[in-house]
Structure formats: structure tokens, C-alpha cells
Amino acid sequence: MPTGPGNDRDVSDAAEVVVDDDASRRVLGLAWSGAARFAEMLADEGELRGLIGPREVPRLWSRHVVNSAAVAGFLPESGSLADVGSGAGLPGVVLALMRPDLDVHLIEPMERRIAWLGEVVDELDLDNVTLHQVRAEELHGKLEVDAVTARAVAAMGKLARLTLPLVSRGGVLLAQKGRRAESELADAATALRKLGVTATSVHEVDLLGDGEITMVVEVRK
Ligand SMILES: C[S@@+](CC[C@H](N)C(=O)[O-])C[C@H]1O[C@@H](n2cnc3c(N)ncnc32)[C@H](O)[C@@H]1O
């Protein structure tokens, strides 16, 4: 990996970010190598380009890249997916690698983040990805998908208003949430009903089998 001015990371730093173990290989399957390359890119440039905080680099692999697979088990068998507020590409890039059969839309309003996502898409040869440099609201009535994912974008009520108009009838919103998932869902109950939600559930996903739980909120329309 090239080392530029102001970037004192070197090849070995980036390589050490990726943990080659049975657990991550089981979770990521054939997407493992692409995900490892993505993690290296983030380790090299993510902090410098304001995509991840400095404290996140050492835990980039398990907490961010592999963790992005938490929603994979709830995705539809086929069709389209939009990751709203994709930022550095979490979880959208990892899901696009895992599910090359899905038509994946990454929605992110910030120009420098979209530029980054374009570089990632090229480097990883992701031909199932379309980038949209807009706020999710701007795509209401223009884009409809079978599933929307969102990680660290907004509280449940606001997130539902941003994303559910993009979800087709019978589709699903999958939100990666923290420990307050249940109460966020309860607070958003009225908004969800008005938006045509038919069912909700909260899943506790222990992705790596190490007791580290990721909460996935599933909202069906
Ligand atoms: C905290 S970051 C999370 C990024 C990424 N999902 C992750 O987990 O690392 C939130 C992202 O949502 C984007 N965002 C904020 N409001 C949005 C909106 N209305 N539509 C689409 N993206 C939005 C921001 O630009 C930012 O990149």
C-alpha cells in the first residue's frame, strides 16, 4: 500500500487489521477476500479521509467490516437492496460482496464519501453496485427496493420516515442498532403504523460466536 504525506501507516499495519480466522471465513464465505481488501483500504485511508475515527482502526475488522454481515441472514432471496447512509460503505459494500446476485444501491449525500465509495467499487470490481449522491428523501417515489439496510444513521422513527418510502410492499427495512433497539422501536410505533408497517422484530445476532451481540431490527412493510 502506498504511504503518502501525512499517512504514516505502512503495509504491515493494514495487513494486521484483517484477522484470518475460521469465524470470519464462516461469516463472509466467498466474500472474505474482497472484505479483507476493503478493510485494508479503510485501514490505510479511512482515518485520513474522515471515514472512521482513529480509535476504530484496530477494531476495524470485527467491529465494522465483519459486523456488516449481521443483516445478511435477513436479506431477500433475490432482488434489490439499498444501503441508506452508507458512509465508508458499511454495511453496503460488505453486503454487495456477499450477495453479488442482488442489485445494490449505496445512498450517501456527502461528496467525499461518494468519491471514496466509487474508488472501493472500482478496486473490488463490484458490478452490482449503483451509487447515489443524494439524501434518501430525494429518492422517494423514484427508487423502490426489496430491502433497505441502515447502520448508525438515525433513531428508529426518523429512520423509518427516511427509508420506508423506498421499500416495496412485502419488503423489509433492516436496521443495525445498539442496545436500545427495543425501546427505539416502541417509541416509533405510531410512525411505523402510519408508514404501512405490518410486522416488526428485534434479532440478537452473535455473528462470530463470541458473545458479542449485534441488534438487528427487522421492519416489514
Ligand atoms: C454515522 S454515519 C454511518 C455510516 C455507516 N453506515 C457506518 O455504519 O459506518 C451516518 C451516515 O448517514 C449519512 N446520512 C445522513 N442523513 C442522511 C440522509 N437523509 N440520507 C442518506 N444518508 C444520510 C451521513 O452522510 C453519514 O455518512
The ligand as an SDF file (V2000), in Angstrom:
LIG
                    3D

 27 29  0  0  0  0  0  0  0  0999 V2000
  -22.7010    7.9140   11.3400 C   0  0  0  0  0  0  0  0  0  0  0  0
  -22.5790    7.7080    9.6080 S   0  0  0  0  0  0  0  0  0  0  0  0
  -22.7120    5.9470    9.4690 C   0  0  0  0  0  0  0  0  0  0  0  0
  -22.0840    5.4490    8.2000 C   0  0  0  0  0  0  0  0  0  0  0  0
  -22.1150    3.9340    8.0090 C   0  0  0  0  0  0  0  0  0  0  0  0
  -23.4730    3.4530    7.7990 N   0  0  0  0  0  0  0  0  0  0  0  0
  -21.4540    3.2150    9.1590 C   0  0  0  0  0  0  0  0  0  0  0  0
  -22.1080    2.4150    9.8280 O   0  0  0  0  0  0  0  0  0  0  0  0
  -20.2600    3.4490    9.3960 O   0  0  0  0  0  0  0  0  0  0  0  0
  -24.1650    8.2710    9.0030 C   0  0  0  0  0  0  0  0  0  0  0  0
  -24.1710    8.4870    7.5100 C   0  0  0  0  0  0  0  0  0  0  0  0
  -25.5140    8.7690    7.0960 O   0  0  0  0  0  0  0  0  0  0  0  0
  -25.4740    9.7790    6.1130 C   0  0  0  0  0  0  0  0  0  0  0  0
  -26.7980   10.4270    6.1090 N   0  0  0  0  0  0  0  0  0  0  0  0
  -27.2670   11.3330    6.9940 C   0  0  0  0  0  0  0  0  0  0  0  0
  -28.5290   11.7160    6.6490 N   0  0  0  0  0  0  0  0  0  0  0  0
  -28.8470   11.0220    5.5230 C   0  0  0  0  0  0  0  0  0  0  0  0
  -29.9970   11.0000    4.6800 C   0  0  0  0  0  0  0  0  0  0  0  0
  -31.0680   11.7460    4.9330 N   0  0  0  0  0  0  0  0  0  0  0  0
  -29.9790   10.1680    3.6000 N   0  0  0  0  0  0  0  0  0  0  0  0
  -28.9070    9.3920    3.3460 C   0  0  0  0  0  0  0  0  0  0  0  0
  -27.7830    9.3930    4.1100 N   0  0  0  0  0  0  0  0  0  0  0  0
  -27.7570   10.2060    5.1780 C   0  0  0  0  0  0  0  0  0  0  0  0
  -24.3130   10.6750    6.5370 C   0  0  0  0  0  0  0  0  0  0  0  0
  -23.8090   11.4590    5.4750 O   0  0  0  0  0  0  0  0  0  0  0  0
  -23.3110    9.6610    7.0460 C   0  0  0  0  0  0  0  0  0  0  0  0
  -22.4150    9.2290    6.0510 O   0  0  0  0  0  0  0  0  0  0  0  0
  1  2  1  0
  2  3  1  0
  2 10  1  0
  3  4  1  0
  4  5  1  0
  5  6  1  0
  5  7  1  0
  7  8  2  0
  7  9  1  0
 10 11  1  0
 11 12  1  0
 11 26  1  0
 12 13  1  0
 13 14  1  0
 13 24  1  0
 14 15  1  0
 14 23  1  0
 15 16  2  0
 16 17  1  0
 17 18  1  0
 17 23  2  0
 18 19  1  0
 18 20  2  0
 20 21  1  0
 21 22  2  0
 22 23  1  0
 24 25  1  0
 24 26  1  0
 26 27  1  0
M  CHG  2   2   1   9  -1
M  END
$$$$
